[in-house]
Amino acid sequence: MIQEDCVVSWQVRAIRGATTVPDNSATAIQEAVTELLDALEANNRIDPQYVVSLTFSVTRDLDAIFPASVARQRAGWEDIPLLDVQQMYVAGSLERCIRLLMHINCADLTLPVYHPYLRQAQRLRPDWRLAQPTS
């Protein structure tokens, strides 16, 4: 039983991010996903045990490898629920793009959240001040 004086206020927070790849190859996708997840972890306090889930969406022109298979290889990420889906196609939208949406349990609600938008994906959210590194 939890004592009342030990109760911590938790909230589920969401972190967004995206990147692009130069071509539809397993190597290019693996490099881009690794770079995206490295930026996510370097700029946010992420403990894999508090990650609720992570969903990747990819544009229809990327099918060489599942981004989740890259994430699953990270130390401590073996038990995180991961999902890959295809991004809805909109004519003229950014090509060869990988997006992510992570849900994480967070006890410190004052921590800033960094949403990594890398490579050509920076064009998706130029207005979002939180897309800039906190360092």
Number of C-alpha atoms within 10 A of each C-alpha: 3 6 6 7 6 7 8 10 9 12 13 14 15 17 16 19 24 26 23 24 21 13 14 14 13 16 13 16 26 20 12 23 26 17 14 24 18 13 18 22 14 14 18 17 13 14 13 18 12 14 20 17 17 20 17 23 21 24 20 14 13 21 15 14 15 19 27 20 14 17 20 15 11 13 8 12 15 12 12 17 13 18 16 17 15 15 14 11 13 8 7 6 11 15 19 20 23 25 24 23 17 18 17 21 19 20 14 11 13 7 10 12 20 22 25 29 27 19 15 16 21 18 11 15 15 12 9 11 10 15 18 16 16 11 5
